[in-house]
């Protein structure tokens, strides 16, 4: 139970810190007649903009990874094909360079 509470606390602090840095939250105070008023403002538009930007970057990264893995698969298929061709070519050349067999008399 302590681990869960600790994890949640760290997550909230991390989100709060990032939110303050990114301008998602702002705080203001007013002092009136011996009372202090604390206001917290959440910029929902800024949060949505940042969320969309993150989604876009993740999507672009996913596409880049997919295209990279597709290119690597094509390269490995090409490498395997050329390796098989070179093996077949070397087998044929070794047969051609072997000493001719003498006919049976």
N, C-alpha and C positions, 0 to 999 in steps of 0.2 A: 504494500500500500504506500509506503514511504517513497518507493522508486517511482510510482505512478505520479504522485503529487510533485515530486522533484522534477520529473520529466515535463509535466504540464507547466510548472513554474518557469523552467528554462525556456520552453517554447513561447510562453507569453512574453517573457522578457526579450527574447529574440525578435518576435514580431513587433513588439513595442519599439525596440531600438531601430529596427529597419523602417517602421512606420514613421517615426520622428525624423529619421535621416531623409526619407523619400518625400516628406511633407504630407503624409496621410493624416497626421494628427497635429493639432496645435493647442496650446494651453494659454489662457489669459486670466488675469486676476483683476478684481475691482475691490477697492476698500471704501466702504460707506459706513459712517457712523459707528465705528468700532466693529464692523463686520467685514469679513473678507469673503469675496465671492470668487470661486474658481470655476472656470468654464473650459470644457474640452470640446473642440470642434473637429469633426471628421470630414475630410474632403473625399466624398464618395466618388466623384468624377475622376480624381487623381488615382484612386485605388483601382477603378475600372480600367483606366488607361494603362496602368502598370501591369495589370493582370492580362490584358490583351497583348501587350508587348511581350510578356513572358510566354504566352501561348504561341505567338508567332515565332519567337526564337526557338522554342522547343520543336515546333513543326519543321522549321528550316533545318535544325540539327538532325531530326529524324530522317528527313529527305536526303541529307548529305550522307548519313550513315548507310541508308538503303542503297544509294547510288554507289557508294564506296564498296559495299559488300557485293553488289552485283558486278562491279568492275573486277573485283578480286576473283569472283567465281568464274567470270569469263576468261580472265587471265590464266587461272589454274587449268581450265579446260583447254585453252590454247597451248599451255605448257605441256599438258599431258599428251595432246595430239602430236605436238612436235617431237616430244620424247619418244613416242611410239614410232613415228616416222624415222627418227634417227636410229632407233634400235633396229628397225626393219632394214634400213639402208646399210647399217654396219654389218648385219647378218648377210646381206646379199654381197657386200664387198668382200667379206671374209670367205665366202664360198668361191668367189671369182679369183681370189688370190691364193687359194689353196692349191697345192701341187696337183697337177692332173694325174688321174689314176691311170695305171698302166693296164692295157687290155690283157685279158687272160689268153694265153697261147695254148 
